[in-house]
Amino acid sequence: MKNKIKGIWFIGNSGSGKSYVSKIISKKIKNHIIIDGDQVRKFVSKDLTYEKKDRIIQTRRILGFSIICIKQNFFPIISTSFLGKEIAKIAKKNNIKIIEITRNKSFLFKKIKEKKYIVGIDIFLENFSRTKLENDKNFKKKINLFIKNLNF
């Protein structure tokens, strides 16, 4: 029997639909908490830049918050643009399912003009096992099927 999922971590480029799917899934789960990487950066990680080394620190902090939530019987729904292999490994050991939200590149990066340290442009996701969910015209159906197949 599979281990019961205790949290979900969505990763993907800016504009891929991570926040959107987080809100939909949150309606299906009791005792959830949404941990949005942008909000953590705004209120907790003001000391960090967007360089890869700081993104690793940021995701380590988010993982810590998530484990605290799990220990308090909350279900964390996490969303970040970056996740490194080592943090992913620890998340999986804590039964946090990792899902990469993908989207056609023509829908992404519309607001970005000559910025540095952008995931998907000059920082890339590391290679590790994860489920992928494509944001396309059938995205809502895919989300509902995904929810149905989760082992909460």
Secondary structure, 3 states (H helix, E strand, C coil): CCCCCCEEEEECCCCCCHHHHHHHHHCCCCCEEEEEHHHHHHHCCCCCCCCHHHHHHHHHHHHHHHHHHHHCCCEEEEEECCCCHHHHHHHHHCCEEEEEEEECHHHCCCCCCCCCCCECCCECCCCCCCEEEEECCCHHHHHHHHHHCCCC
